[in-house]
């Protein structure tokens, strides 16, 4: 989750160097209708069909307690000293406390809290599958309900997991879903790669209803030819893939709830806490 304003990017300290049990009643393996054109799906255009029927990884968040350590690891701290604010001027301290990240009621809850903690004014949680699961090509489907509060910045995203590509943005970044509390119901999907990153990233957005009160599905369809981002199965942004883009190697998954920053903006002084809830995350190939 990297800045939307044009800034000098600080070198990321993250090194860019299984199948879970499914107990929910119905997974479903939908046929996705993929527009050949990059136009929005509301237009009448020719289509092709791709079937994604093989579930290769998932977390259904059915087991209460801390997130499954065989699938997720925590990102801890503020990014300091090398990358304070995670390169985005974020305000939170990421912890591994259950107060900030817990599975209960069949959902994962990532909670940002206004509190004084190790020199910061907010705490939250950030989970990643780095060193535990990564993949190339397929479909990612996430069902989530977003937090309220001006200054919140929830994100579901991916980073390239190939040392040979070097640091960001050479490794590639795929932002499946980002939202900011100052623009309710506006969903952002963005690709970062050399020549198109930071304030010049390759992004799009769309409006939905009740993002804070209802669960919606956020999907990525990724092939050697293109990457396409959907919300509730409606396409709203895409990019062509080729040998010249860094989207042909393994990526790992990340979910977090940031506060403030270049994208999240100023935090409402009345903010106390907010929670992003994730019903499931699934990867098909």
C-alpha positions in Angstrom: 0.0 0.0 0.0 2.1 2.8 -1.3 1.6 6.6 -1.6 -1.0 8.2 -3.9 0.8 11.5 -3.8 4.0 12.1 -5.6 6.7 11.5 -3.0 10.2 10.3 -2.8 9.9 6.6 -2.0 12.0 5.3 0.8 13.6 1.9 0.1 11.3 -0.8 1.4 12.8 -2.9 4.2 10.6 -5.9 3.3 12.8 -8.3 1.5 11.7 -8.6 -2.1 14.3 -11.0 -2.4 -1.2 -26.0 1.8 -4.2 -25.9 1.0 -6.3 -25.0 4.1 -9.2 -26.9 5.4 -12.5 -25.5 4.1 -15.5 -25.8 6.4 -17.8 -23.2 5.1 -20.9 -24.7 3.5 -20.4 -23.5 0.0 -17.2 -22.4 -1.7 -18.6 -22.3 -5.2 -16.3 -22.2 -8.3 -17.8 -19.5 -10.5 -17.2 -19.0 -14.2 -15.8 -15.5 -14.6 -16.9 -13.5 -17.7 -13.8 -11.5 -18.6 -14.3 -8.6 -21.0 -11.7 -8.6 -23.8 -11.9 -4.8 -23.9 -10.5 -2.8 -21.0 -13.9 -0.9 -20.9 -16.1 -1.2 -17.9 -18.3 -4.3 -17.9 -21.6 -2.3 -18.0 -20.9 -1.7 -21.7 -22.0 -4.3 -24.3 -18.8 -5.9 -25.4 -17.5 -9.3 -26.6 -16.5 -11.7 -23.8 -14.4 -14.7 -23.2 -14.8 -17.2 -20.4 -12.1 -18.5 -18.1 -13.0 -21.2 -15.5 -11.1 -21.0 -12.2 -12.1 -24.3 -10.5 -9.0 -25.4 -8.5 -8.8 -23.9 -5.0 -5.1 -23.9 -4.2 -5.1 -21.8 -0.9 -7.6 -20.2 1.4 -8.4 -19.0 4.8 -12.1 -19.2 5.9 -11.4 -17.8 9.4 -13.5 -20.4 11.1 -11.2 -21.1 14.0 -11.5 -18.5 16.8 -8.4 -16.9 18.2 -5.3 -15.5 16.6 -4.8 -15.7 12.9 -3.5 -19.1 11.6 0.3 -18.9 12.0 0.8 -21.6 9.3 -0.7 -19.1 6.8 0.0 -15.6 8.2 2.8 -13.7 9.8 2.6 -10.3 11.4 4.3 -7.2 10.3 5.4 -5.4 13.5 6.2 -1.7 14.2 6.3 1.5 12.2 8.9 0.7 9.6 11.6 2.6 11.5 14.4 3.3 11.4 14.9 2.5 7.7 11.4 3.1 6.4 9.4 5.1 9.0 5.7 5.3 8.3 6.2 2.4 5.8 7.2 5.0 3.1 3.7 6.4 3.2 3.8 8.7 6.3 1.4 6.3 8.1 0.7 6.9 11.8 0.0 3.4 13.2 2.1 0.9 15.1 1.4 -2.6 13.8 1.2 -5.2 16.6 0.5 -8.9 17.1 -1.9 -8.3 19.9 -5.4 -9.8 19.8 -6.8 -6.3 20.4 -5.6 -5.5 16.9 -6.0 -8.8 15.1 -8.4 -11.6 16.0 -10.6 -14.2 14.4 -14.1 -14.4 16.0 -17.6 -15.0 14.7 -16.3 -16.6 11.5 -14.4 -13.5 10.4 -10.9 -11.9 10.7 -11.0 -8.6 12.4 -8.2 -6.1 11.9 -8.8 -3.2 14.3 -7.2 0.2 14.4 -7.3 1.8 17.9 -6.5 5.4 18.9 -4.1 4.9 21.9 -0.6 6.0 23.0 1.6 3.0 22.1 5.4 3.0 21.9 5.6 6.6 20.7 2.6 6.5 18.3 -1.0 7.5 18.6 -2.6 4.5 16.9 -2.2 0.7 16.8 -3.4 -1.7 14.2 -2.6 -5.0 12.5 -0.9 -6.1 9.2 -0.8 -9.7 8.1 1.1 -11.2 5.2 1.7 -14.7 3.7 5.4 -13.9 2.9 7.6 -17.1 3.3 4.4 -19.1 3.8 2.4 -18.9 0.5 3.0 -17.2 -2.9 1.8 -17.9 -6.4 1.9 -16.9 -10.0 -1.4 -16.4 -12.0 -4.9 -17.2 -10.9 -7.8 -15.6 -9.2 -7.9 -14.0 -5.7 -11.3 -13.6 -4.1 -11.8 -11.7 -0.8 -15.1 -11.0 0.9 -14.7 -8.1 3.3 -16.5 -5.3 5.1 -14.6 -2.0 5.4 -14.0 0.2 8.4 -15.5 3.6 9.1 -13.7 6.8 10.2 -11.9 9.6 8.3 -8.3 8.7 8.2 -8.7 4.9 7.9 -6.9 3.2 5.0 -7.7 -0.5 4.7 -6.0 -2.5 2.0 -5.9 -6.0 0.4 -2.8 -6.2 -1.8 0.2 -8.2 -3.0 3.9 -7.8 -3.4 6.3 -9.5 -5.8 8.3 -12.3 -4.1 11.3 -12.7 -6.3 14.7 -11.5 -5.1 16.0 -11.0 -8.6 13.6 -8.1 -9.2 15.1 -6.0 -6.5 13.3 -3.3 -4.5 9.9 -1.6 -5.1 8.6 -0.9 -7.7 10.7 -3.3 -9.7 9.2 -6.2 -7.7 5.7 -5.2 -8.7 2.7 -4.4 -6.5 -1.0 -5.3 -7.0 -3.6 -3.3 -4.8 -6.8 -5.4 -5.1 -8.7 -3.1 -2.8 -8.0 0.2 -1.1 -10.4 2.6 0.6 -10.1 5.8 2.5 -12.5 7.0 5.1 -12.7 10.5 3.6 -14.3 9.1 0.4 -16.9 6.6 1.5 -17.7 3.8 -0.8 -15.0 4.7 -3.4 -12.9 1.6 -4.1 -9.4 1.9 -5.6 -7.5 -0.8 -7.5 -3.9 -0.1 -8.5 -0.8 -1.6 -10.1 2.7 -0.4 -9.4 5.6 -1.2 -11.6 8.6 0.6 -13.1 7.5 3.8 -14.9 4.0 3.6 -13.2 4.3 3.8 -9.4 3.6 6.1 -6.5 1.7 9.2 -7.7 2.0 7.9 -11.3 0.6 4.5 -10.6 -1.7 2.6 -13.0 -5.0 2.8 -11.0 -8.7 3.0 -11.3 -11.7 3.4 -9.0 -15.4 2.7 -8.7 -18.3 3.5 -6.4 -20.2 0.9 -4.5 -23.0 1.0 -1.9 -22.7 0.2 1.8 -19.0 -0.7 1.8 -19.0 -0.1 5.6 -22.2 -2.0 6.4 -22.2 -4.9 4.1 -19.7 -7.5 2.8 -18.5 -7.2 -0.8 -16.2 -9.3 -2.9 -12.9 -7.9 -4.2 -11.3 -10.0 -6.9 -8.1 -10.1 -8.9 -7.9 -12.2 -12.2 -4.3 -12.6 -13.2 -3.0 -14.2 -16.4 0.1 -14.0 -18.6 -1.9 -11.6 -20.8 -3.7 -9.3 -18.3 -4.6 -8.4 -14.7 -8.1 -7.3 -13.9 -9.6 -6.0 -10.7 -13.3 -6.5 -9.8 -15.7 -5.5 -7.0 -18.8 -7.7 -6.7 -17.8 -9.3 -10.1 -17.9 -6.0 -11.9 -14.6 -5.1 -13.7 -13.3 -1.6 -12.9 -9.6 -1.6 -13.7 -7.2 -3.7 -15.8 -3.6 -3.6 -17.1 -2.0 -5.7 -19.9 0.7 -8.1 -18.8 3.8 -8.8 -20.8 7.5 -9.8 -20.4 8.2 -6.1 -19.7 6.0 -5.9 -16.6 6.9 -7.6 -13.2 3.8 -9.6 -13.0 5.1 -13.0 -14.2 6.5 -14.4 -10.9 5.3 -15.2 -7.5 3.5 -12.7 -5.3 2.4 -13.0 -1.7 -0.8 -11.6 0.0 -1.1 -8.7 2.5 -4.0 -7.3 4.5 -3.8 -4.3 6.8 -5.6 -1.3 8.2 -3.4 1.8 8.1 -4.1 5.2 9.7 -3.5 8.5 8.0 -0.6 8.7 5.5 -0.4 10.2 2.1 -3.4 8.2 0.9 -5.5 8.0 4.1 -5.1 11.7 4.9 -5.7 13.5 8.1 -7.4 11.5 10.9 -10.6 12.8 12.4 -9.8 14.0 15.9 -12.9 12.2 17.2 -11.7 8.8 15.9 -11.5 6.1 18.5 -11.4 2.8 16.7 -12.5 1.0 13.5 -12.4 -2.5 12.2 -12.0 -4.2 8.8 -13.7 -7.6 8.7 -12.7 -10.4 6.3 -15.0 -13.3 5.8 -12.6 -15.3 3.6 -9.7 -15.1 1.2 -9.3 -17.7 -1.6 -6.9 -18.3 -4.4 -7.9 -20.3 -7.4 -5.9 -21.5 -10.4 
